[in-house]
Structure formats: C-alpha cells, structure tokens
Amino acid sequence: MSSISSNENPDSAKTDVKGEKPGKLRMIVSVRNISCITCGLAIEKQVKKIKGVEDVKTAVMLNKVFVDYDPKLVDSGTIRKAIDKTGYKSYMNVEERSDRAAERHVAH
C-alpha cells in the first residue's frame, strides 16, 4: 500500500523537446521501518516543507520514498536529512534519475 501526496509547482507543466521536465530528478530512498500509512505521511509532510521538492510519495510495503525535486533548489542530502529528522533512517542506496527513466524503472 502506498500513500500519495503532491505539491504542485506552476513550472511543472513545462517540458523540454523530449517530453521531460527540464532539471527535475526523482530520488528513490530506502527507509527502514515504515510500518503504516501514517508513518509515510509523516515523512511526506516533512519532505514537502523543503523548497524545490515538487512531489513526494511513500510506498509503505516497499519501505521506499520517491521524491521529485529540482536539483537547482535542493540537494539529495537535504532531503535525506529531512527523512531522518522524522525518526526513520534512510539507507545509503539512493538512486537519482530523470522522471521518465524513474517511471520506466518503477513500471518494470
């Protein structure tokens, strides 16, 4: 089961020639002990406070947090610190890729 929240950005509708949103990355973070939707919502709430974070989704059953963000405004370390601040420990295996590549990865 996953919890889904979004943080709309007026620039999120802009795309480049290939159909990808310019400069946007998806970060996939493994997080220990996310045991319920409420846990996931706590993480999402904390991460969404960060300027440059466009969308946050938690996949409770997978113990993963998916964060779409603008690397010009925030770095992955800041996002991981926000996750850790909620009391859940993020793993070191962080993946960063463009939205379209991440969507293909999750779909397979």
N, C-alpha and C positions, 0 to 999 in steps of 0.2 A: 504494500500500500504506500502511496506517496502523497505528500502534501504539496500543493501547487499554489504559489503566490507570484504576483508580478508587480513590478514597479515601472510604470510606463514612462517613456522618455520621448519627447517630441521628435528627436532626431532618429529614433529607432526605425522610422519608416523609410529613411534614406538608404539606398543600396548602391553598390558600385556596378560596373558593367557586367560582372559575372553573377549578379544577383545576391552577393554577400554584403552584409552591412560593414562598411569600412571601419577598421580599427577595433572591432568588437571581438573579444575572445570568450570562450567558455572554459571555465576551470572546473575540473571534476576532483572532488576531495573525498577521500575515505575518512569516515569519522567513527570512532569507537562508541559503542553502547547507545546508539539512538534506538530507544526501545518503543516509542509510541509517536503518534502524530503530534502530540503536544510538545514533545522534545524537538521534533523537526520544526515546528512553528516558532519555538524559542530561538533556534538557530537562524531561521529565515528573518525574524524580526530584528535580530542583532546585525546581521549582514546587510540588510536593506537600508540601514542607517548610513551606510558608507556612500559618500559621493562617488559616482562613477559606476556603482553597481546598478545594472539595469533589470536583472531578473534573478530570482533565487528559487530553487526547487529542491526539496529533500525527498529522497527515496528511502524511506524508513527500513524496508525489508532488505535493501542493499547496503545500508549504512553509508550512503553517499549523499553529497551535497553538490548540486550543479549550479554554478554561478556564472551568469553572463555579465561581462563588465568591460569598461573602456580602459585599456592599459595606460592611456594618456592621463587618466584621472586617479587611478588607484593601482597598486601592485598586489600580486598574489600573497605576499607576506602579510599585508594589512588585512586581507580577507581571512587568512588562516588564523591570525591573532584574534579577530572578532569571533570566529567559531570557538576557539579555545577559551575565550572570555565567558562563554555560556556554560562552561564546565565540562564540555565534551572535547576530547583530544583528537585533533586531526592528524592523520597519518602523513608520512613524508611522500607517499606516491601521489603526487599532484600532476594532473595532465592539463595542458593548456593547448587549445587549438581553436581554429575559427569555428563559428556557429555551424556552418554547413558540414564541416568534417566531423564535428561532435555529433550532429544529428545522424549522420551516416553510421558512426560508431555505435551509438545507442540503439539504432534500429536493427543492428545485426546481432 
